[in-house]
Amino acid sequence: MIFITAKFRVLPDHADRFPEIAGEFTQATRDEPGCLWFDWSRSLADPTEYVLVEAFRDGEAGAAHVQSEHFRKAQQTLPPYLAETPRIVNATVPQDDWSLLGEMAVPERD
C-alpha cells in the first residue's frame, strides 16, 4: 500500500473550522475505491496543525487520487487557509492494513 502522512499548518483564524473546510475533499477521497483510510487529527502541541494519515491500496490508486477532480479542486480551495506548504512523508509498505503494536498488547477481556 501507499502510506502517507502529511502535516497541514492552518492559519489561526481558520484552525477550528478546518475539518469543515476540508470536509468535501475528505469525504470524496474516502469514497475512492482504492482509499484504505483518510484520517485527520489535530495536534495536541499546536492547535493550528492538522495531521493527515492516509493510505491507498497501491500506486495505481494513489495516482487515481492525485488525478481526481476533487484533488484538483482541493489544490485550489485549501491553500488559502494554510499558513505554509504542507509537509509530507510518502512510502510504499508491504501490507494492506494496520499492524498490531505488540509491545503494548492488551490481554483479552472477559
Buried (B, 14 or more C-beta within 10 A) or exposed (E): BBBBBBBBBBEEEBBEEBEEBBEEBBEBBEEBEBBBBBEBEBEEEEEBBBBBEBBBBBEEBBEBBEEBEBBEEBEEBBEEBBEEEBEEEEEEEEEEEEEEEEEEEEEEEE
